[in-house]
Amino acid sequence: MAKVHWMVSLVRVITILFVLLGCFVLFLYSPFYSQFVVKGLNYFVPVDVNEVAAESQKSAALSEHETLEPGSDLWIARQAYLKLMEKTFQSEKPEDLRLIQARYKLLQELINEEQEKENEEAEKLNIPMINQQAEQDQESSAVAASTPLDFLKWNTPDNQALMEKYVSFLETFPIELPVEDAEKDETNKDLVEIKKNKDGVIETNSSSKPYAIVVLGGGLTLGANGKDIVVNNYTRLRLEKTLEVEEKYDLPIVLSGVEAPYMQAWLKERGIEAKLLENRSMNTCENSRFSSLLLQKKGGAPTVILITDEYHMPRTRRLFALNGIETVPVIAPMPTTLTQWRPSEQNYDHSRRANYEMLATIRDMLFGSSDCREVP
């Protein structure tokens, strides 16, 4: 058998590589590549909730409204609770978080009972003339309390002493934790097969109800006049999906990213009031971390509806899970749609987005996100 010259072998190898490269480029511009990547991400990227971090959300008393009167006993107790929770959140001791939450609920009950007793005593001493004068005093006090100067006067020595007393109560009061339902915990740990329905909602068998709608910003751009800053197409489509979801679920809306104020204005123009803004995050890692801190400070949300595009979703779900929050994914459309083959540029937009998220996910899972700040 004649020996093949090395130049012929080299040409064959180069030819095969060019053919493979051509096939890959053809696949990259096809409508199949991006869907292949996103299915792989949904299958391989873990979304198991970090149980230690989840303790900070378990109170599940999320509220977007601040109804407590500044300077009141309940308001001071709330400040003491938030101060202590922020200090304890990084301790990685779930029993400490549960104890503080249980003590805080007990403290609220004690304060409410004391206020009810005071109200009952005041009603017994209710004299018409005195009552009329008291109402006038309350009206004048309410007007005064609405000014910024008086709002800042809550920080008095008496209130500071009361806060220290409440902090001590939350740290040391002896209390027994309720026995948790083991079966319920096991159910909440399970996040199973993902299935997308016709509305773009990825369904899971999660037994937890969502407590909020979290919308991630996708960027900003210049308006038609070349001067005004407005949401770009990625963000706009996520907000349009938010309008659809908000019609079905009456839940607080969290807008996450530096785009948040512009997203809030966009929604307000369409009659939707989003009051929870996380406007300091600069990347996906910070989106998840800062949003979870915001939800924790507002009372806790162990499960949320998460809105972003399908390529961004697997990585985002993993990061929220690491911060203790289970997510119910809702897919927002991309600015371009997949085509059969032409125009192939639209398919490449999807492939490029899929490649970015695939590489970013690999980086996060192997090395972590180096540009993710700990606190806002």
N, C-alpha and C positions, 0 to 999 in steps of 0.2 A: 504494500500500500504506500503510495507516494506521500511524503511528508508535506503538510501544508505550510507555506511560507508564513512567517510571523506577521507580515504586513497584511496578508489576506485575513488572518484571524482577528487582527486589530480592526480592520474594516468591518468585519462581521459583527464584532462586539459593539462598535459605534453605531452601526445600522440598527441593531436591536434596541440600543438605548434611545435612539431618535424615534423609533417606532413606538416604544413604550411612553416616551415623553409626549408624543403626538396624541396617543390614546388618552393620557391623563389630561392634557389640555382640552381635548374634545369632551371628556367626562366632566371637566370643571365648568364648561359652558353649557352643560346639559341641565335639564330640570331635576336630575336624580342625585347629583353629588351632595348638594346642601341638605336634602332630606335624609340621605344616608348618614351624614355627620350628626344631624340633630337626633336621629334615632339612636345612634351610638352613645351620644351624651346622655340622653334620657335613661338609657339602660345602665351605663357604667358609673355615672356620677352619683355618689351616695347623698341621701337627704335625711339621714337619721338625726333626729333632734338631740342636741347636747343637753342631757338631763340636768347638769349642774346649772348651766345658763338658763334653762327653762324655769327654774325655781323663781326667778325674778318676775316672771309673767303669770304665775299661777293664781294670783289673787283675782285676775280676770275681772277687774272693775273699771275697765277703760271708760273714760269720759273726755269728750272734747270741749266740755264747758267747765269753766272755773266758777262754780256757784257759791263757794265759800266767801264770806265777807272778810276782806283783809283785816287782820288784827284780832279776829274772833278766836276763841279757844280752839274750835275745830280747824281753823286756818293755820294756827300756830302748830297744832298737832300734825297737820299735813306737812308743813315745812320740816318738822323734826323727823318725820317718817322718811321723806325724800332725802334728807341729808344723810340719815343713817343707812338707807338702802344704797345710795351711791357709794358710800364708804365700804359697805359689805359686799357689793356686787362682784368685786374682783377677788374676793377671798377664797373662792372655790369651795365654800362650805355650805351646801344646800340646806343643812339643818338650821344655820343661822338665819338664812333668808326666810324660811318658813316660820321660825320663832318670831321674827320681827313683824311679819305680816299678821300672825295670829294676835300678837300683843297690840298692834295698831287697830285691829278690828275691835278688840276689847276696850281700848282707850276711847275710841269713837262712841261706843255704847255708854261708857261711864260719863263722858262729857254730855251726851244727849240726855241721859237720865238726870244729871245735875241741872241742866237747863230747863227740863220739864218741871222739876220741883220749884225752881225759881219762878217760872211762869205761873204755876198754880198759886204760889204765895202772893204774887202780884195781883192775880185775879181776885183773891179774897179781900185785898185791900183796895179794890177798885172803887173809887169815889168819882162821880161825874165830873166835878170841877177839876179835880186832880188829873183825871184821865184825859180831859180836854187839853190841859196844860202839857201833859206827857206826850200827847200826840203832836202838839206843836213843836215840842223839843225834839221829838224823833224826826220830824220833817226837816227842821233846821240842821240836825246832825247829819241827815242823809245828804243834804245839799253840800255841807262842808266836807263830808267824806268823799265826795266826787271830785274834789280838786286834787291835783297831783301832789301838792305840798302835804296835805293831810294824809294822803295815801302812804307817804314815806314815813309818817310819824309812828307807824306801828312798832318800829324798832326802839322801844322804850326799855329802860332797865327792868321794869316789871315783866314785860313780854319776853325779854331775853331770859330772865330767871324762869319763867314758865316753860320756855322752850327747853332749857337745860333739864328741867324737871321731867318733861315729856321724853326727852332723849334717854334719860336715866331709866324711865319706866320701860321704854322700848328695848333697852339693852339688858335689863336685869330682872324684870318682873317674872316670878315663877309661874309657868303655864305649861300645861300638857298639850302636845300636838294631837289633833284627831287622827285616828287610825285611817289611813288611806285605803281605798278599795283597790286591792291588788289587780283584780281583773280589769278594772277601768284603766289602770296605768298600763297594763300590757296592751290593751286595745289602742290606747293613744300612741304607743310606740310604733305601731305598725303603719307604714306608708307603703301601699302595695302598687299593683300594676297601674300604669298611667294610661288613660284613654281619653282622647279628645272628641268632644261632641260637635254638633253642627254649629254651635254658637262660639266655638273656639275655646271652650272651657275644658281644661284637662281635669277629668274626674278622678277622684281617689275614694277609697272607702273610709276615709277619716271620720271618726265619730265626733270630733270636736267641731263646734260651730264657729264660724269666723267672727271676729270682734271688730275688724277694721278692713278697709280697702287701702292697700299700699300701692302707689303708682310711682314707678321710677322714671326720672327724667331721661330724655334721650338726646339732649342738646338744644342749643339756641342758634338763631340765625338773624340776619337783618331783614326787616320788613320790606315791603314793596317800594317804600320811599328811600330805601338805602340808609336810613338813619335810626329808626326804631328797632329795638331788640325784641324779637318774638320767638315763640317756640318753633323748632324745626319740624319737619315732617314726621320724624320718629316719635317725638314727644306728642305732637298733635294727634297722631293715630292712637297712641296710648290713652290720651285724654278722651278721645271719642269712644273708645272701648269702656272707659270709666263711666261715661254717661249711660251706656247700656246697662252696666252692672249696677249702678246706683239706682236705676229704676226698679230693679228686682230686690235689692238689699238696702235697707235703711241703716247704713253703717257709717261711722266716722271715716273720713278720707284723709290719709296721710300722703303728702306730696314730698318726695325725697329727691334731693339733689340741689345744686346751686340754681337750677331752673325753677325751683319751687314757687317763688313769688310770681313769675310769669305764668306758670301753670295755674296758680290760684286765680289770677286775673282772667285767664282764658275760660276757666270754669264759671267764674262769677258772671261773665258776660252771657252765659247760657243758663243762668239761674241756679247754679249749684255752689253752695258755700263750703269750701274746704278750709277747716280751721287749724289743722295740725300740719305745720310746716317743718320739715327738716331741710334746711337750706345751706348746710355747710359741707356736705359730702362732695368729693371730687372724683370718686370712682365707685365701682360696685361694692368693694369691700367696705368702704365708708358708708355707702347707702345702707347696707344691712346693719352695720354696727351702730350708727347714729340713730337709725330708725328704731332699732330695738331699745335703745336707751330712752328715746322719746316715749315709746309705748309703755315702757316700764315705769317711767315717772308719772304717766297719766293714769296709772292704775293697773296695767297689765293686759296683754293680749296674746294668749298662747297660740292662737291660730289666726291667720289673716288671709285675705284674698290678695294675691300678688299679680300685678299687671305689668307686663313687659313683652318684648317680642320672643318668638319661640327659640331663637338661637341663644339669646341672653338668659333664658329661663333656667336651664339646668344649673349653671354656675351660681345664679342668684339664689335659687332655692337652697343649694348647699350652704351658702354663706349665711342665710337667714337661719337655717337649722343649727349651724354652729353657734349662733347667738341665741338659741333657745326658742325659736319661733317656727311652728309648722305652717306651711304655706299651701293654699289652694290656688293653683296656677290658672290664670286667664290670659290667653294668648292675644296680643294686639298685632294687627297686620303690619307687614313691612311696607315702606313707601312704594316699592315695585312688586309686581306679582310674577310668579313663575310662569314661563311660557312653555309650549311644547318644545320648540327649538329656536325659533326666531320671534322677536329680536333676542339674540343670545346674551346681549349686554345685561338684560334684566336678570337672567339666570346667574350671571357672574356676580351681580350685586349680592345675591343670596349666598353664593359660594364663598365670596370674600368675607362676608359676615360670619359664616359658619367656621371658616378657617381661623378667624380672629378669636372667636369664643372657644374653639377647641384648644388652641395654643394657650390662651389665658387660663383655661380650666386646668390643663396639665401643669402650668406654672404654679397655680394656687395650691394644687394638691401635693406637688412635690416640694416646693420651696416656700409657699405662703406668699402673700402680697406685701412686698417690701414698702410700698408707698401708701400703706393704710395707717392712718393715725389712730391712736387708742381712744382719744376723747375729742369731741368737737371743739 
